[in-house]
């Protein structure tokens, strides 16, 4: 029970009373745990008062036992969040006149302020993992952090399963070495594996307290349904065609966030809404991470004041920016994860025990199945787990050089601290000393090049003394290594934001494209800046950014199979399933709707060749691995050239005509034996590994991105990393960074762990083989996915309509079912 009489909390209680608030039980519990010196994790719904729960206990300790210097470090994953957090923390301090200072330090902070902070730290600092690493790279860290009491990890679920999360773990392990009594508190709203997440945050040396609240936030999902659906749907075929339905369902007087999954999609929808509502154009805004920070700040301020009513956005507004005026949220297309939808839903009614209202607009009729699955999954309280990464050597390499740039480090004590992190708890002596040798000598292959001999050993410590290496390393600190971006500006100088280099490389002078809601004409690239001018010329070109393909999670995939099972057994019914009933009726008529305990496989012969369609409903990454695996295993029985396409529901293997898929199939195709070896053989694993190695080489500091005035292009970075990759592959195949690249391909790109579970699940299922005369409604999106990647003098729509016309004139037949596993 919370001790409501603790005198140390009286200043906090008094300020809450001034606001007309009463501390919630979970806030009391957190404050008491902090004052008792404990570590832990706070998991409560979005908008429930987590920020004050996380910081007020530490502030009470700071008021009770004053110290000089930095006492509370608040880590946030997004720069945009730091402004709101700083305002929230500054408010009680200024209201009550407490002798505490609050500042932020992010990529947007001026160089002069950053320099001043290194000399005199505020009492409370809000920063990002990257900025914390940069601070550790300057001498004097031991003194700078000597008064530190606590670290708060905001939106921990967002960092946890990424290299940024690993970077955070490493920084915290070093801070705990400097300050053994340091407390750590993580804050999260959407996690399925709370205990593991808490342990990762606090390190292996602590016993974390888990604090949750019985604050049930109701999430109401409303579908925006099409009037009718095509019996043969494909990805994206609804999409923008339904912009009028969206406008009709919403109210411009109600503050609304309209979420899309990609930046290019957000640009298109913004244009559509501007076209549909020209009289309200100034009340509709576009927000994504590539838009200039000042413009993003202006939009966020406009939402808070009510001047801007609708914002088309991406994950740039997923996290804890406090938009209390927002009354509803729209999700365009499937959110792919229950946790992502819940996080976005929490942006509306951002108050404790409010009701979140989500309008779901499908871009594909089959996404109606996902909407139904989302609703049942959230009602059951299901959320995806997010696990920490396992020993990413590139992040550790960067971290050790960072420490060497600062005060230097001792090998023995640093190794002990590393073993207290979840990510590196089983780091071996051999691995640690391999990395030490790598950063001091350049390793087996790079020892002849001085720039790779970064760290020296003197006076029992590993240090960096070369001024150029110091400067280059600090500029490269960070773990985000996406495609290179260029600044985009008007010819007269106004900065618009950033754009990916590989998109700009395809533009010719005079080409017109949409960006930040504007119609722009490309003029030139000069000094790594893309210069444009406004234009009224028409164009359908929209910049495409890296990372557009999201895959459904394992939790959602299970729910989708349950939805189909309910349809198959006539036990599930709702408005979404009613809407797609015509599609499912055709599927049942010409093929089969798979139940939970069945695997549907369809074969079909067309002028293109022999098609094999398989429907595990496990997500596109798993299906990519399965498609190549089965292609390899088929080729071992009868050689052929295959074309493979995938989506979230299944995969297609296209073979030459009369290829005997069913005759060649056996239980070996579901075997886990030699799985990793077969996967490597089925793919051009060296090419995929080479691509992964590019990002790893940047994080590990093998490739320098260039100085701000002379950034390297992505092609230059690719050439540099490819040369190093080739050298390592030839002369040092056991190089740990090479091994990491291969592991990332298998674990992240192909989700090998999920693939293995899928094969194991499929081993127990009866296989329903259907021989078709045309692709079924479930197969049709896979066919279109492949057609869409081909060049043709017909438009995609013309080809689809021609195929549908041909099929409508042909009779269909439904074959009998058989299971090779039981025959």
N, C-alpha and C positions, 0 to 999 in steps of 0.2 A: 504493500500500500504506500502511496505517496505521503511524505511528511509535509503537510500543509503549513506547519509551524516553523520550518527551517528559517532562521533569521538571515542566512546568507542569500536567500531568494527574495527577501522582502523588497529590494529595489525593483526586481523584475515584476513582482506581483503588483506593486504600486503603479508601474507604468501600464501594465495590462488594464488595471482598473480605470486609469485615465482614458483609455481607448474604449471603455465600455465592454471589455472582454473578460472572460474568465478562462484561465488556463485549462486546456483539455487534459484528461487523465494521462494520455501518452506523453504529453509535454512535461507534466510533473515527473513522471517516471524517468524520462530521459534526463532531466535536470538533476534529479537525485543520483542517478547512476554516474553522471559526469562528475558531480561533487564527491562521489565515493571513489573516484579514480578508475572507473571501469571503461572498457572499450565496447563498441557494439555497432549495431545496424538498426536504423529506424525504417520500417516498411509500413507506410500508410498511404491512402489514396492521394492522388494529385490534388492540390488546393486545400490541404487539411491543416496547414501551419507547420510543415516540416522544418522550414528554415529557422523559425524561432525556437522550435524544439531542439535543433542541432546546436545553435550558437548561444542561447541564453544561459545554459548551465556554465559554459566556459566564461561568459561575460560576468556571471555572478562570482566565479572564482577570481577573476581578474580584479573585480571591485573589492573583494574581501581581502585579497593578498596582492597589493599593487606591485608591479615589476616594470622595469624599463625595457623597451625593445619589443620585438615581434612575439606575441603570445598565442595568437590564433591564426591558423592558416586555413583558408577556405578554397578548396580546389573544385573548379567547375569545368565541364567538358567543352562549353561554348563561350566564346568571348561575349556574345550577345547577352548571356545570362548574368555576366558580372555586373552590368549596370543596374539591373533590378535588385540583385542581391546586395550591392553596396548601398543602394537607397534604403532597402529594408533594414539593414543593420545600422546605418547611420541615423535613422529616424529616432529610435529610443535614446541613443547616445546624445543627440542634439537636444531632444525634448527635456532630458533630465540633467544635462550639463555634466555627464560623466567625463572623467579625464582619460578618454580613450580616443585614438585616431583610427580611421578606416580609409584604406586606399585599395585601388585595383592595379593589377599589373598584367597586361595581355599584349598581344601583337599590336593593338591599337594605341597603347600607351606611348607617350613621347619619349625620345631617347634621353632628354634632360631629366625627366621624372624618374626614369629607370635608374639613371646614374645616381640621383639623389637617394633613391630608396636603398641602394646597395650600401650607402654610407649611414643612413638613418632610417631604419625600418619603422613602419607604423605599428600600432598595437595589433591591428587586424588587417590581414592582407588577403584579397580575393584574387586568385590567379588560376592559370591552366597548368596541366602537367608539363607542357613544353617550357613555359616560363619558369617553373620551379627548377627544371633541369638546367636552364640557362643560369639561374642564380647559383646553383651548386657548382657551376663551371668557373666561378670567380673565387679567388683566394679570400679567406676570412669567413667561410661558411660556419665553422665551429662557433665563432663569436656571433655571427649574424643570427643563428638559430638557438643560442644558448638559453634564452628565456621562453622558448616555445613550449606551450602547455598542451595544445591539442590541434589536430588536423581534422577537418570535415571534408568528406568526399561526397559532393553533390551529384545526383543523377548517376549513382554508382553502376546501375544496370547498363548505362550507355557506354561506360568505359571498360567494364569488367572483362568482356571476351575479345578485346582488341589489343593491339600492341601498345596503344596509349594506356590501357589498363596495366599492362606489364611494366611500362615505363613508370607509372605511378607506384606500383609495388616496389620497384627498385629504389626510387627516390625516398619512399617511406622507410625502407630498410636502412638507408644511410642516415636519415634523420633520427631514427631510433637508436642508431649507434652513437650519434652525437648527444642525444637526449633520451636516456633509457626510460624515463617516466612518461614519455610522450603518450598521449591518448589519441585514439583514432575512432572517429564515428562516421559511418557511411550512411547515406540517405538514398532511399529508393522507393519507387511506387509500383513497379511492375517486374517482379522476379518470381520464378518458379522454384528456384533452389536457394532459399534464403540462408540456410546454414553455411553452405559452401561459399556463397558470396560474402557473408560476414567474416568468415575465417580468412578469406583472401584479402579483405580490407585491413584487418587488424594484425595479420601475420600469425605464424604458427606458435609464437610464444605467448599468446593471449587467449583467454576464454571469453568470446564475445557474448554480450547480452543482446538478445533479439527483442526489439520493442515494436509492437504492432498496436493497432487501434481498431476497436469495433465500430468503425465509421463506414457503414455501407453506402457507397455511392452508386446509385442506380444508373445504369447505362441503357438508354432506349435507342434501339436501332430501327430506323425507318428506311425502307427501300424506295428508291425512285424507279418505278418499273416502266419498261417500254409497253406501248399499247399491244404489240404483238412481237413474237420472236421468230426468227428464221429457223427452219428445221435443221439447217446446216450452218451452225455458228462458227465464227473464227475470232481469234484474239483481236480486240480493238474494233470489231465491226459495229458495235453500238457507239461507245465513246462520244465523240463530238456531235454525232447525230442527235444526241439527247440533250443538247444544251438548252433548248427551249423548255423541256420538261424540268430541268434543274431550275431555271429562272422562275417557272410557274410555281415550283414547290417552295421557293424561298421568299423572304420578305426583305427588301432593301433597307428597311428600318431596323432589322434585327442584326446585330453584330455577328458576323459569320466568318470562320476560317475554312477555306476550301482546300483540302490537302490532296496533293498528287504524289505519285511515287518517284517521279523524275523531274528534272528541271525543264527539259524540253516539253514535257506534258503540261507543266505549269504555264509555260509561255503560250502554248496553243489555247489552253482554256481561258487564259486572261484575254486573249484576242477575241475569242468567241463571246465572252460575257460583255466586253466593250462593244462589240457589234450588236448584241441583243439589247443592250441598255445604254444607248449613247447619251441619254439625258442624265444618267447617273455615273458617267465615266469617272468623274473626279472622286467618287466615293468607293471606287473599286481599285485595289492595288495589287501589285505582284511582289512576292518576297521569296528569294532563294539565296543560297550561300554565295553565288558569284556576283550578286549585285553589290555595288559600292556600299561600304559600311554606313556612310552618312545617309544615304537614301534608305537603307534598312532601318536605321534609327528613326528617321522621319516617319516612316510607315508605322513602326511600333508606337510612336508617340501619337500618331493620328488615330490608331485603334483605341488607345486609352482615353483620348479626349472625345471619341465618338464621331470625329470628322470623317474617318474612313470606316465603312461598314462591312465590306467584303474584302477579304485578302485571299488571293490564290497563292498557295505556298507549298513548300516541300518540308522535309524534316528539319529545315532551319527554324521552324517554330514548333517542333515536336516537344521540346523540353520546357523547363520551368519558367519561361518568361511569363510574368503575371499579368494576364489579360482578363481582369474581372468583368469588363463589359461584354465579353464574348458570350453569346447566348446559345449558339449552336455550332456544330462542326459538320462539314461534308467530307466524305472520303470518296475520291474518284478512283474507281477500280479497287481491286482487292488490296488490303493492307498487308496480306501474306502472313502476318503473325498476330496472334491474339494480343500479345503485349504491346505491339506497335499501335493497334487500334485503340486499346485501352488508354495508352499514353496520349494519343491524339484526342480521344474523346474527353480526356481530363482537362483539355484546354477550355472547354465550355463549362459554365456553372462552376468557376474556379473558387469555390468556397466549400467548407466542410459540410458533408452530407447533402450536397447539391445533386441534382439530376443531370447527367450528361446526355445530350441529345445528338445523335449521329445520323445524318442522312447518307445513305450508301448508294452511289450511282455506279452500276456495273458498266464496264467497257466491253464485256463479252457476256453473252447470255449464260454461259457455264459458270460465270462468277456468281450467279444467283445461288448456286450450290454453296459457294464459299460464304456468302452472306448468312445463309441458313446455318452453316457450320459455326460461324463466328458467334451467332446469337446463342446457340446451345452451349458452346464452349465457355462463353463468358458467364452464362447462367450457372454453369457447374463450377465456376471459380478457377478454371484452368489457365495456366500461364506457362510460357516456355522457360526452360532453364538456360542460363548463360554461364558457361564455364570459363575459367581463366585459361590462357594459352599455356602450352607446355614447352618450356625451355626455348624460346626464340633467341637464338644466339646473336642475331644482329642487334637486338635491343640491348643485350648484355654488353656486347662489344662497344656500342655507343656510350652506354652508361659508365663503363670503366674509364674510357677516355675522358668523359665529362668530369669524373672525380679527379682524374690526373691533371686536368686543366685547372682545377681549383686548388684545394689544399694538398692534393696528392692522396694516395691511399696505401695502406699496408695489406699485403696479400692475405695473411692469415685471418685477421679480424674481418676483412671485407668478405672473404669466402664464408665465414661463419654467419655474417648478416644475410648473405644471399640465400643460404640454406634455410633461413627462417621465412622466406617467401613461399607461397604456394606454387608459383610458377617454376622456381628453381630448387625446390626442396630435395630433388634427387639429382642435382648437378654433381657430376663426379669430379674427383681430383684431376683426372686426365682432361676432361672438358675445360675446366677452369684454367689449367696451366696451358692448354692449347691456345685459349683466347689471350692469355697473358703474353705468350710467345708471339702471337699474331700481331698484337698492338705494339710490341716492342721491337720486333725484327722484321715484320711483314710476312712471317711464316715461311713455308718451304719455297713458295713461288715468287714472292714479291720483295725478298730481302735485298735485292740489288737496287731498289728504288727508295731514295731517302724519304719521300713523302709518306711512305707506308710505315716507316720506323718512327711512329708518332711519340711513343712513351719511352722515357729513360728510367733507369733504376738508380737512385742515389740516396744516401742517408736512410736506408731501410724503407724508402717509399717510392712508389711509382708516380712519376710526374711528367708533365708536358712543359718544356721550356722554350720551344721554338715559337716565336711570335706569330709567324704565318700559319702554323698548324693550329695555334690557339684561335686565331681569327676565323679560319676556315671551318673548324669544328663547331664553334658557337653558332655560325650561320647555318650549319646543317643539322642542328639539334631538332629532333622530332621524329615521329614514326609514320607520318602520313606521306606516302610516296605515290600519289595518284598521277595521272597524266599531267604533263607540263601545261601551265596556264600562262596566258599573256594578258597584259592590261589592255582594256578597250576604252577608247576615248573619242570624243568629238574632235574634229580638226581644230576647233577653236580652244580645245583644252580641257573641257569638263570630263572628269573620270566617271565611267559608268560601272566599272567592276572588272571582272576577269572572265576569260573565255578559253576553252581548251585549244591548244595549239593544233591538234590533229584535225579539228573542224575548220580552223582558219586556213590550214594548208590546202584545203579543197576549193577555196574561194578565188575568183578572178575579179579584177577591178570592175566595178559596176554591179556585181552581184548584190542582191537584196535579201536580207534575212531579218527575223524577229529576235530582239534581245531586250530584256528588261521591259517588255511591253511596248517597245518602240519598233517602228519599221526603219531599218537602217541600210544604207548603201556602203559597201566595202570600198575603201579608197586605197589604203596601202598599209604595209607594216614597216615601221622604222624604229630602230633602237628598242626592239622587243615590245613595241606598243602597236596595237591595231587601231588605225584611224578610220572613222566612219562619219557619215553625215546623215541627217534625217532625210527621208524621201517618201513620196506618195506612190512610187512604183509598186506593183504587186509582186508578191513572192510567196511561195509555200515552204521556203527553207527555214528550218528552226535549228538552232545549235543543239547538238546532242552531247551530253556529258557522260563521263565514265560512270559505270556502276548502275546502269539502267535496269539490269536484269535482277529482280528479286525472286527468291524461290519460297514456296510455302514451307512453313516449319513442320517438324515431325508431329507436333501437337495438333496443328490444323489439318494435316494430311489424314491423321487418324479420324478426326471429326468428319471430314469430307467422305471418307469411306463409310462411316456410320450413316451419313445422310443418304448415300446411295443404297445402303442396306435397307434403310427405312422405306425408301421408294420401292425397292425390289419386293419388300415384304408387305407393302401397303400399310406401314405403321406410322409414317411421318407425313405431315401435311402442314403447310403454311403458305403465305402469299407468294413467296419466292418459288417454292416447288410447284405451286399452281401455275405460275407464270411460265415456267420452263417445261410444263407437262407435255406440250406438243413435241418438243425435242426428245424428251425421254420416251414418249410413245413411239416415235419413229425408231429410236434406238432399240427399244424392245421388239418392235415389229420386224426389223431387218437384221438384228443381231441379238444383244442380250444386255441387261443392266446387271452388273456384277454385284453380288451380295458381299458382305464383310468377309466371308470365308471362301471367296472365289477369286481367281485371277483370269481376267478376260484377255484372250489373244485372238486377233482377227487377221486373216490373210485376204488379199485382194489382188487381182491381176488387171492392170490397165496398159495402155500403150507405152507408159514409161517403164514398166517392168513388173516384178512381183513385190508386193508390199507386205510387210509384217508390222502390225500395230499391237503394242503391248501396253496394258493400263494398270500399273501398280499404284498410282495416285500417291507418289512419294515426293514430288517436287522436281524441278527441272535439273538441279545439280545431280541428284541421285540418278535420274533418268539418263543424263548424259553419260555417266559412268556405266550404267547398265547397257545402254545402247552400244557403246564401243566394246564392252566386255562380250556381249552376245555376238556382235559382229565378228570379233576375233575368234570366238569359239565355233561359230558357223564356218568361218573361213578355214579353220583347221580340219573340218570334215569335208568341205567342198569349196575350193578357192573361188572367189568372186570379188568384184569391186562393189562396195556398199556405199550408200548415201544415208546419213543418219540425221533425223531432226527430233527435237524434244520440246515438251512443254511441261507444265506442272502436273498434268494428268497421266502422261504416258510418253512413249517414244515410238518412232517409226524407223524401220530398216528397209531401204529400197534396194532390191537386188535385180539382176537380169531376169528376163522373162522365164517363167517355169522353174525358178529356183525352188528346190523342195524343202522349204522351211520345216514343215511339220514332220516330214520323214526323217530329217536330220536331227530333230530335237530329241534330247534325252535329259535324264536327271543331272547329267554333268553340267548343264547350263545353270543350274541353281547351286552348284557346289561352291563351298568356301575354300576348298583346297587350291592352293596356288593363286589365290585371289589377287594379291598385290602384284605378283609376277605377271599374271595375265593382263591386269589393268595397264601395267607399264608397257607390255608388248602390244596391247590393243591401240595405244595412243602414241603419238609422236612425243613421248615423254620428255625427250631432251629439249624439244622446242617449247613445251609448256613450262618446263623447269627453267629454261633460259629466260622466259618472260617474268617468272616469279623472281628470278635472281636479280633482275633489274631493280626491283623495289628493295630487296634485301641488301644489295650493294650500296644503295643510297643511305639506308638506315645505318649500316655498318661503317659508313664513311669511306668506302672504297672509291666512290664516284662523287666528285664535287659538282654541285649544281651550278656553280658560278657566282660571281659577285652580283649585287643588285643591278648594277649598270651594264652587266655583260652576262646575263643568264644563258646557260647552255640550252639548246633546243632539245626536244625529246629524242630526236634522231641522234644527236651527238651523245646524249646520255646512254641511249640504247647501244650505240657502237662501243662506247667505253666499257659498259657492263658486259657486253657480249665478248669483247676481247678477253676480259678477266675470266669470264665463265669458261671460255674455250681453254685458257691456260690451266685453270683449276681442273677442268674435266680431264685434260690430257696428262698433267703432271702430278696432280694431287686429288685423285677421285674421292679420298676420304675426308676432304675438307668439310668442316662442320657447316659452313654456310651453304655449300652445295647440298649437303644432306637435308638442311632445313628447307631449301627451295623445293626439293622433291617431296618432302613431307607436307609442305603447304599445298602443293598441287593435289595430293591425294586427300588431305584432310579438309581443305577449304573449297577447292574448285570442284572436286568430285564427291565430297562428303563420304569418304570411304567407310567411315564407321557406321553411317546410316545405311550405306549400300550393303554392307555385310549383314546388318539387321534385316534389311529388306529381303535379301536372298534367303536368310534363315526363315523369315515369315512365309515366303513364297513356297518353301519346301513342303510345308504342311497343307498347302491349298490345292484343291482340285482345279485343274486348268480347263477353262471353257474355250475350246477352239471353234471359231466361226469362220467359214469360208464365204466371202462376200463377193458380190458383183460390183459393188461400189463402196467407197469408204462410208462408214457410219457417221452419225453426228459427233461421236466422241473422237473419231479418227480425222474428221474433216479439218479441225484446227491445225493438226500436224501437217497435213497436206498443204494448207495455205502457208504455214510457216516456212516450208521449204520453197514453195513457189515465190514467196515474197523476196527471197534472197537471190532470185535469178533475174537476169536481164531479158527483156522481151519488148517487142514493138506493141504488144497489147498492155493495157493497164491491168493491175491486179484484179480490179472489179470486173473487167471484161472477161478475163480468163475464168474467174469464179462463176460468173453468170453463164458462160458457155458450157462449163462442166456440169453445172446444175441442170441446164436445159437438156444436155445429152442424157444425163441420168434419169430425168423425169420421163423419158421416152422408153426406158428399159425396164423390164421386169426384174424384180429382186427375188432372191431365194435365201432361205435361212437353213443352214446346215444343222445336222444333229450335233449334240455335244459329246465330247469324249475327253478323257483325262489320260494323257500318256503315263502319268505316274501310277495309274491303277490298271492300265491295259497290259 
